[in-house]
């Protein structure tokens, strides 16, 4: 079983909807990440949170809004998305932001924008 | 900028055959880390191995082995006696510290199909 839990597993939304993706880890990791993965493509980094503060934003459009309410939770708020935003959204965590250890990934939330 | 190249897009092998997945990387850093991840159809990325730039020792873990050669900037992955459960997409990845934070760059992945 994965130690990074993502909900929902599947989400279908219209372009005017507001929805959120949730990620939770209880490993005591202090770095959390959002990746976006299009079909048959590698994951692409979107955001990095370090000690609950946003550290890296890879020029992601503002219709994606991350939030880290506490060290175990990471949300991604979605608003006014486009069909091209349909993808698998992967959350990951690592022990420390400056650590080069492994990233622990969740199973992802598969998003479809109509 | 760092780059990871996995030239093999898809590979099909018959069960029990050996298969090698190639990975070539580029980086200007002298300290870096290399990874292999497996992504089964369920979607989760599963960590397989991490190797730092100062450790060129090859590693074997059961049916898996990895060959790291700095001289050719390669970090190849071999599965011996492949099984159907090995069918997945395999990503090679390289990490550096972008602005002080770990940033992982993935290769384009190799889809492995093991045929019974």
Interface residues (C-beta under 8 A of the other chain):
Chain A: X2 X31 X40 X41 X42 X43 X44 X45 X48 X50 X55 X56 X88 X90 X92 X94 X97 X98 X99 X100 X101 X102 X103 X104 X105 X106 X107 X108 X110
Chain B: X33 X35 X37 X42 X43 X44 X45 X46 X47 X50 X52 X91 X95 X97 X98 X99 X100 X101 X102 X103 X104 X106 X107 X108 X109
